[in-house]
Amino acid sequence: MDEKNRLRDIAGQISAVLSMMDQKRNCADVIPPLAAIHSSVDYLILHIVGASMTQCIRTELRTGDSAEDMIRENIHILMKSR
C-alpha cells in the first residue's frame, strides 16, 4: 500500500465533502463520505504503525535487543490516535 496515494484519496474525499457543504447539501448526504474519510484515516494509522512495529521488531530480533520499548511506544501511538 502506498501511504501517499491513500492520503491523496483522503484529500480528494475531503474536497468533495467541502464542495457538498458549499452547495448546502443535506446532512444525510454529507455524513456517509465523512464516515468513509474517518475509516480511511483509521486504516492508514493502523497500517503505518503496524509497518513501523514490524520493521522495528525485525531489527531488534536481528540485533538481539529487546523490542519491548518499541512495542510500548507503538501501542502508545495507537492509543493517542483513538
N, C-alpha and C positions, 0 to 999 in steps of 0.2 A: 504494500500500500504506500502510495506517495502522500505524505502528510501535507505537502504544499498544495497538491491538487485538491485534496479534501478541504483544505482551508479556502481555496478559491471557490469550490462548490458552495461552501457555507456563506461566503461573502455574496455570492450570487443569490442565494436564498434570502439573505438579509436585505439586499437591494430590492428584491421582489416584494418583500413584506413592507418596506418603506414606501414603495410605489403604491401598494394597496392602501396604505394608511393615507397617503397624499390624495388618493382617489376617494377617501372617506368610505372605504369598503366596510361591510358589516363585520362585526366582531367574529361571527361564526366562520367567516371567510379567512380571517387573519390567524386565528388560533391554530389550525392544523399545520400551516407552514412554520409557525413559531415552535410548535412541538417537534417538528422534524429537525429544526435547527438545534434545539436542545439535545435531541437524541444524537445528532451528528457530532456535536461538541463533546458529549459524554463519551461516545465511541472513540473519538480522536484522543481524548485524555487517557483513556484506558490503554489504547494502542501504544501511545508514546511512552507511558510509564512502564507498561509491560515489556516493550522492546528494550528500554533502558535497564530494567531489572534483569532481563535475560542476559544482556551483554555484560553487565557487572558481575553477575553470578558466574558466568563462564570465565571471566578474567580472574575472579577470586579463586575459583577452583584450579585454574592453571597455576596460579602463584602460591596456592596452598594457604592463602589467608581466609579469614572468616568473612562471610558475606552478610553477617548479622546486622551490622551498622547500615549497610546499603539497603537491606530489605526494610529495616525500620524507617529509613529516610523515604523510601518509595511509598510505603504504607502511609506515612505522614502526608506526602504529596497527594495521594489519592483521597485521604480524609479531608484535606483542605479544599479539594475540588467539589466536594458534596455540599 
